[in-house]
């Protein structure tokens, strides 16, 4: 695993949960939640600024597949969002990584810690990004290769 901060993005219709890793890639933590701004693209600019600010070596965007591994409108939205983000943060690589059940796992973890995920939606969005990043980092540690699929910034 190459050293450096990784940023994970959990794309939602209203908000984007953001998590980051330490430089060794051992620990993921919630960073922030960014409101979607479809008209002005301000959310993409804010995410690009976070990538630059943290000197990230990679961005992982959650790919919400169906439970059977298929694609849905949310999957297509995440792919489009990742392509737009890749253009904003180039040459930093952007990868799509299967995020099935990350929101459910994050909500379970929040409940276990005494928090209500429904009343803390922004906390849940950032927590889902942490679960996503943990899974991607774990996959990279176990396989020795970058997780998920590379997004082409030229799309």
FENFEN-V718389 format. One record per pair of residues at least 24 apart in sequence whose ideal C-beta (glycine too) atoms are under 6 Angstrom apart, sorted by the first residue. I is the first residue (numbers start at 1). J is the second residue. If there is no record, write none. Layout:
i:I j:J
i:I j:J
This chain:
i:1 j:25
i:1 j:140
i:4 j:57
i:5 j:54
i:5 j:56
i:6 j:58
i:7 j:51
i:7 j:56
i:7 j:59
i:8 j:60
i:8 j:129
i:8 j:132
i:8 j:133
i:9 j:61
i:10 j:62
i:10 j:125
i:10 j:128
i:10 j:129
i:10 j:132
i:11 j:78
i:11 j:81
i:15 j:125
i:16 j:43
i:17 j:125
i:17 j:126
i:17 j:128
i:17 j:129
i:18 j:129
i:19 j:129
i:19 j:130
i:19 j:133
i:20 j:54
i:21 j:133
i:25 j:137
i:28 j:130
i:28 j:133
i:28 j:134
i:30 j:126
i:30 j:130
i:33 j:122
i:33 j:125
i:33 j:126
i:44 j:84
i:44 j:85
i:44 j:88
i:48 j:88
i:48 j:89
i:51 j:89
i:51 j:92
i:56 j:92
i:58 j:93
i:59 j:94
i:60 j:95
i:60 j:97
i:60 j:136
i:61 j:96
i:62 j:99
i:62 j:132
i:63 j:96
i:63 j:98
i:63 j:99
i:64 j:99
i:65 j:98
i:65 j:100
i:82 j:151
i:83 j:151
i:83 j:155
i:86 j:151
i:86 j:153
i:87 j:153
i:90 j:153
i:94 j:151
i:95 j:148
i:95 j:150
i:96 j:148
i:96 j:149
i:97 j:136
i:97 j:147
i:97 j:148
i:99 j:132
i:102 j:128
i:102 j:131
i:102 j:132
i:103 j:128
i:105 j:131
i:106 j:131
